[in-house]
Amino acid sequence: MKLQLTGATTTIANLAKVTFWDGATKVGEGLFTSATNASDASTTPSFPRSYASTTLTANFLIPKDGDKIMTIKGDLAAVGTSQSGTEGSWIKVDYDGGEVAATQGVGQSSGTTINTGSASDTSSNGVRMFKTFPTVAKVALSTNSLENGQRSLLRFKVTADSHGDVGLYKFTFTIATTGVNVDSIAVYGYVDSAFSNAAYANGGLLNNTAVDLEALWADSTTNINVTFDPVGQGGTAEVIQVPAGTTRYFDVLGTVSNASAGDSISTQLQGDAAYPATAWQTFGPTAPDLLNAGTTDGVDNDTNDDFIWSPQATTTVSVSANAFTNGYGVSGLPSTNLSAEILSK
């Protein structure tokens, strides 16, 4: 069987090997060779491709006149100081259908060699490669009753994978109201699910100046951006940390007024619909920074800029580091936003 690396940032330095599986049974593995001189003219710019030809080490039996799913897994290279993996690389592995005799089977009864019947390559979605990543989940409120005064509008948690700390720079929320007024949005961060022990300076208050919705309101629905300033408290955005293997809990509060029967407030954490737009760069393991991304300002200028975070491959980053991405593909955070939390009276 012949496979190929089809993404411009998919290099053999980023992908250690591939393995082939029949359900839970491993039936083979393969290594990609150095890129050939042949270029893929379908991409801009074109780039050399690497190939892997593998003879399976165990039988993979396909029933007569039937089909069967083979799973191909990749072992990604480590990302970090002195490691070969490149943060942010888009890893794509595809079946090479262009070479007739490159993929073959043998008839179980006849012993006849059978070449592939496909004349075209597959086109996989690929995966993004990071040292670590966040997982987002909604946390239930203690009450969904709408009353005047400062109220929790939404609670959620962010968990960092065990491989490294996650840096957070920005959340975006959608708030919609029916009848009632809400203002002075404040976001707090905690270390515990009881929302009682502050995770950050300033009592856990992430935005030192509460968001004034009256200044932003266009109609009954508006989006608000919250960057973090718990330490300096001077209006200059900072990166807050979620240590590896731990969870931070976030509480979005607003001041409610004029609540009457039938009124409601809906609050959502926004996701992102696509990876940040990228500019072509020389690809390879020359630096462990986030490939094709940028500073927080760079990602924040992208159309998809609602949830900004960093996998911090080598060190805790500042807002000016070339090491940030958005919420696209973040586990638990749909591109259509986290499900709304609704308070009603």
C-alpha positions as CSV (number, residue, x, y, z in Angstrom):
1,M,0.0,0.0,0.0
2,K,1.3,3.5,-0.9
3,L,0.5,6.6,1.1
4,Q,1.6,10.2,0.6
5,L,2.0,13.4,2.7
6,T,-0.3,16.0,1.0
7,G,-0.1,19.1,3.2
8,A,2.5,21.8,2.7
9,T,3.4,21.6,6.4
10,T,3.3,17.8,6.5
11,T,6.9,16.7,6.7
12,I,8.7,13.6,7.8
13,A,10.1,15.6,10.7
14,N,6.5,16.0,12.0
15,L,5.2,12.5,11.4
16,A,7.4,9.7,12.9
17,K,5.5,6.8,11.3
18,V,2.1,5.5,10.4
19,T,0.5,2.2,11.5
20,F,-2.3,0.2,9.9
21,W,-5.2,-1.4,11.9
22,D,-7.9,-3.9,11.3
23,G,-10.2,-2.9,14.2
24,A,-8.0,-3.3,17.3
25,T,-5.4,-5.5,15.5
26,K,-2.3,-3.8,14.1
27,V,-1.5,-5.2,10.7
28,G,1.5,-3.1,9.6
29,E,3.4,0.1,9.8
30,G,5.3,2.4,7.5
31,L,7.9,5.2,7.4
32,F,7.8,8.1,4.9
33,T,11.0,8.7,2.9
34,S,12.5,12.1,2.1
35,A,10.4,14.3,-0.2
36,T,10.9,13.6,-3.9
37,N,11.7,16.2,-6.5
38,A,8.1,15.9,-7.9
39,S,6.0,18.9,-6.8
40,D,2.3,19.1,-6.2
41,A,1.2,21.7,-8.7
42,S,-2.3,21.8,-7.3
43,T,-1.3,24.0,-4.3
44,T,0.2,27.4,-4.1
45,P,3.1,27.3,-3.7
46,S,3.8,23.8,-5.0
47,F,5.8,21.5,-2.7
48,P,7.7,18.2,-2.9
49,R,5.8,15.1,-1.6
50,S,7.0,12.3,0.6
51,Y,5.7,8.7,0.2
52,A,5.5,5.5,2.2
53,S,5.1,2.1,0.6
54,T,4.2,-0.7,3.1
55,T,3.8,-4.4,3.0
56,L,1.4,-5.4,5.7
57,T,2.7,-7.8,8.3
58,A,-0.6,-9.5,8.9
59,N,-3.6,-10.4,6.7
60,F,-6.2,-7.8,6.1
61,L,-9.1,-9.8,4.6
62,I,-11.8,-8.1,2.5
63,P,-14.9,-10.2,1.9
64,K,-15.8,-11.1,-1.7
65,D,-17.9,-8.4,-3.3
66,G,-17.7,-6.4,-0.1
67,D,-15.6,-3.7,1.6
68,K,-13.8,-3.2,4.9
69,I,-12.5,-0.2,6.8
70,M,-8.8,0.0,7.5
71,T,-7.7,2.6,10.1
72,I,-4.4,4.4,9.6
73,K,-2.9,6.1,12.6
74,G,0.0,8.5,12.8
75,D,2.7,8.9,15.5
76,L,3.3,12.6,15.6
77,A,6.8,13.9,16.5
78,A,7.3,15.6,19.8
79,V,7.0,19.4,19.9
80,G,9.1,21.6,22.2
81,T,12.7,22.6,22.9
82,S,15.1,20.7,20.7
83,Q,12.3,18.6,19.3
84,S,11.6,18.0,15.6
85,G,7.8,18.7,15.6
86,T,6.6,22.1,14.4
87,E,3.7,23.6,16.4
88,G,0.6,24.3,14.3
89,S,1.6,22.1,11.4
90,W,-1.3,20.7,9.4
91,I,-0.7,16.9,9.1
92,K,-2.4,15.3,6.1
93,V,-1.9,11.7,5.0
94,D,-3.6,10.3,1.9
95,Y,-3.9,7.2,-0.2
96,D,-1.9,7.4,-3.4
97,G,-4.3,6.2,-6.1
98,G,-2.3,7.6,-9.1
99,E,0.1,4.7,-9.4
100,V,-1.8,1.5,-10.4
101,A,0.6,-1.1,-9.0
102,A,1.5,0.8,-5.8
103,T,-1.4,-0.8,-3.8
104,Q,-2.1,-4.5,-4.3
105,G,-4.0,-7.4,-2.8
106,V,-3.9,-11.1,-3.4
107,G,-7.0,-13.2,-4.0
108,Q,-7.4,-15.6,-1.0
109,S,-8.5,-18.5,-3.2
110,S,-7.0,-17.7,-6.6
111,G,-3.7,-16.3,-5.4
112,T,-4.0,-13.7,-8.2
113,T,-2.4,-10.3,-7.6
114,I,-5.0,-7.5,-7.8
115,N,-4.0,-3.9,-8.4
116,T,-5.9,-1.0,-7.0
117,G,-9.1,-0.1,-8.9
118,S,-8.9,3.6,-7.9
119,A,-7.3,6.1,-10.2
120,S,-7.6,9.1,-7.8
121,D,-6.1,10.1,-4.5
122,T,-8.0,10.6,-1.3
123,S,-8.2,14.0,0.3
124,S,-8.2,13.8,4.1
125,N,-9.2,16.7,6.4
126,G,-5.9,16.3,8.3
127,V,-5.1,17.3,11.9
128,R,-3.4,20.2,13.5
129,M,-0.3,19.4,15.6
130,F,0.1,21.0,19.0
131,K,2.2,20.2,22.1
132,T,-0.9,20.6,24.2
133,F,-4.5,21.8,23.9
134,P,-7.5,23.0,25.9
135,T,-10.9,21.3,26.4
136,V,-13.9,23.4,27.1
137,A,-17.1,22.4,28.9
138,K,-20.1,24.2,30.2
139,V,-20.8,24.1,34.0
140,A,-24.4,24.3,35.3
141,L,-25.5,27.4,37.2
142,S,-26.8,27.1,40.7
143,T,-30.0,28.8,39.5
144,N,-31.5,29.9,36.2
145,S,-33.9,32.3,37.8
146,L,-33.7,35.8,36.5
147,E,-33.6,38.4,39.3
148,N,-32.2,42.0,39.6
149,G,-28.7,42.5,40.9
150,Q,-25.3,40.9,40.0
151,R,-26.0,37.4,38.6
152,S,-24.0,34.6,37.1
153,L,-24.9,34.5,33.4
154,L,-22.7,31.6,32.3
155,R,-20.2,29.2,33.8
156,F,-17.7,27.0,32.0
157,K,-14.3,25.3,32.5
158,V,-11.1,25.0,30.5
159,T,-8.9,22.0,31.0
160,A,-5.3,21.8,29.8
161,D,-4.0,18.5,28.4
162,S,-1.3,16.9,30.5
163,H,1.5,17.5,27.9
164,G,1.8,21.3,28.7
165,D,0.3,24.5,30.1
166,V,-2.3,26.3,28.0
167,G,-2.2,30.1,27.7
168,L,-5.5,32.0,27.3
169,Y,-5.8,35.5,25.8
170,K,-9.4,36.2,24.8
171,F,-13.0,35.0,25.2
172,T,-15.9,36.3,23.2
173,F,-19.5,36.1,24.4
174,T,-22.9,36.5,22.7
175,I,-25.5,38.0,25.0
176,A,-29.2,38.3,24.0
177,T,-32.0,39.8,26.1
178,T,-35.8,39.8,26.1
179,G,-37.2,42.8,28.0
180,V,-34.6,42.9,30.8
181,N,-31.4,45.1,31.0
182,V,-28.0,43.7,31.7
183,D,-24.7,45.6,32.1
184,S,-21.2,45.6,33.7
185,I,-20.0,42.2,32.4
186,A,-17.2,40.8,34.5
187,V,-15.4,37.4,34.2
188,Y,-13.7,35.7,37.1
189,G,-11.4,32.6,37.1
190,Y,-11.2,30.0,39.8
191,V,-9.3,26.8,40.6
192,D,-12.2,24.9,42.0
193,S,-15.7,23.8,40.8
194,A,-17.3,25.6,43.8
195,F,-16.1,28.9,42.3
196,S,-14.7,30.0,45.6
197,N,-10.8,30.1,45.3
198,A,-9.4,32.6,42.8
199,A,-7.1,31.3,40.2
200,Y,-5.6,34.6,39.3
201,A,-4.6,38.0,40.9
202,N,-7.2,40.7,41.6
203,G,-9.5,38.2,43.3
204,G,-9.8,36.2,40.0
205,L,-11.3,39.2,38.1
206,L,-9.9,38.8,34.6
207,N,-11.2,42.1,33.0
208,N,-10.3,44.9,35.4
209,T,-12.8,47.2,33.8
210,A,-16.3,45.6,33.5
211,V,-17.7,45.6,30.0
212,D,-20.2,48.4,29.5
213,L,-23.0,46.9,27.4
214,E,-24.8,50.2,27.1
215,A,-21.9,51.5,25.0
216,L,-21.9,48.3,22.8
217,W,-25.5,47.5,22.4
218,A,-26.8,47.5,18.9
219,D,-30.1,45.7,19.5
220,S,-31.2,42.9,21.8
221,T,-28.2,40.8,20.9
222,T,-24.5,41.8,21.0
223,N,-21.1,40.3,21.1
224,I,-18.5,41.2,23.7
225,N,-14.8,40.6,23.7
226,V,-13.0,40.0,27.0
227,T,-9.2,40.0,27.2
228,F,-7.5,39.5,30.5
229,D,-5.7,41.9,32.9
230,P,-5.7,40.4,36.4
231,V,-2.1,41.3,37.3
232,G,-1.4,44.7,35.9
233,Q,-5.0,46.0,36.2
234,G,-4.0,48.8,33.8
235,G,-5.9,47.8,30.7
236,T,-3.0,46.0,29.0
237,A,-4.0,42.5,28.0
238,E,-2.1,39.6,29.5
239,V,-1.9,35.8,28.9
240,I,-3.4,33.8,31.7
241,Q,-2.3,30.2,32.4
242,V,-4.1,26.9,32.7
243,P,-1.4,24.5,34.1
244,A,-0.9,21.1,32.4
245,G,-3.5,18.6,33.5
246,T,-5.5,21.0,35.5
247,T,-8.8,22.9,35.1
248,R,-9.8,26.5,35.5
249,Y,-13.4,27.5,36.1
250,F,-14.8,30.7,34.7
251,D,-17.9,32.7,35.9
252,V,-19.4,35.4,33.7
253,L,-21.4,37.9,35.7
254,G,-23.6,40.8,34.8
255,T,-25.7,43.3,36.6
256,V,-29.4,42.8,35.9
257,S,-32.1,45.5,36.2
258,N,-35.8,45.9,35.3
259,A,-36.5,42.2,35.3
260,S,-40.1,41.4,34.8
261,A,-42.2,38.3,34.2
262,G,-41.5,36.8,30.8
263,D,-38.0,38.4,30.5
264,S,-34.8,36.4,29.8
265,I,-31.1,36.6,29.2
266,S,-29.2,34.2,26.9
267,T,-25.3,33.9,27.1
268,Q,-22.9,31.9,25.0
269,L,-19.2,31.4,24.7
270,Q,-18.3,31.8,21.0
271,G,-16.3,29.3,19.0
272,D,-14.5,29.8,15.7
273,A,-15.6,28.5,12.3
274,A,-12.1,28.1,10.7
275,Y,-8.4,28.1,11.5
276,P,-6.8,31.6,11.2
277,A,-6.0,32.6,7.6
278,T,-2.4,31.6,6.9
279,A,0.4,33.1,4.9
280,W,2.8,30.6,3.2
281,Q,6.0,30.2,5.0
282,T,9.0,27.9,4.7
283,F,7.9,24.8,6.4
284,G,10.0,22.4,8.5
285,P,11.2,21.9,12.0
286,T,13.3,25.1,12.0
287,A,11.4,26.6,15.0
288,P,8.9,25.3,17.5
289,D,6.7,28.4,17.1
290,L,3.1,28.1,15.9
291,L,3.5,27.8,12.1
292,N,1.6,30.3,10.0
293,A,0.0,32.0,13.0
294,G,1.1,35.2,14.7
295,T,0.9,37.4,17.8
296,T,-2.4,37.8,19.6
297,D,-2.8,41.0,17.5
298,G,-2.4,39.0,14.4
299,V,-4.9,36.3,15.3
300,D,-7.2,39.0,16.8
301,N,-7.3,40.7,13.3
302,D,-8.6,37.5,11.7
303,T,-12.3,37.0,10.9
304,N,-12.2,34.0,13.3
305,D,-10.9,35.5,16.5
306,D,-13.4,34.6,19.2
307,F,-11.4,32.2,21.4
308,I,-7.6,32.9,21.4
309,W,-5.1,30.6,23.1
310,S,-1.5,29.3,22.9
311,P,-0.1,25.8,23.2
312,Q,3.2,27.4,24.4
313,A,5.6,24.9,22.9
314,T,8.8,26.0,24.7
315,T,8.0,28.6,27.3
316,T,5.3,30.7,28.8
317,V,4.5,33.2,26.1
318,S,3.8,37.0,26.0
319,V,1.1,38.6,23.9
320,S,3.7,39.4,21.3
321,A,4.9,35.8,20.7
322,N,4.3,34.1,17.4
323,A,2.5,31.3,19.2
324,F,-1.3,31.8,19.2
325,T,-4.3,30.3,17.4
326,N,-8.1,30.4,17.7
327,G,-10.9,28.1,18.9
328,Y,-11.3,26.2,15.7
329,G,-11.3,22.5,16.5
330,V,-11.0,23.0,20.3
331,S,-12.7,20.0,22.0
332,G,-16.0,20.9,23.6
333,L,-16.3,24.3,21.8
334,P,-18.4,24.0,18.7
335,S,-17.8,26.4,15.8
336,T,-21.5,27.3,16.4
337,N,-20.7,28.3,20.0
338,L,-21.2,26.7,23.4
339,S,-24.8,26.0,24.1
340,A,-26.6,29.0,25.5
341,E,-27.2,29.5,29.2
342,I,-30.7,31.0,29.7
343,L,-31.9,32.9,32.7
344,S,-35.7,33.6,32.8
345,K,-38.3,35.1,35.0
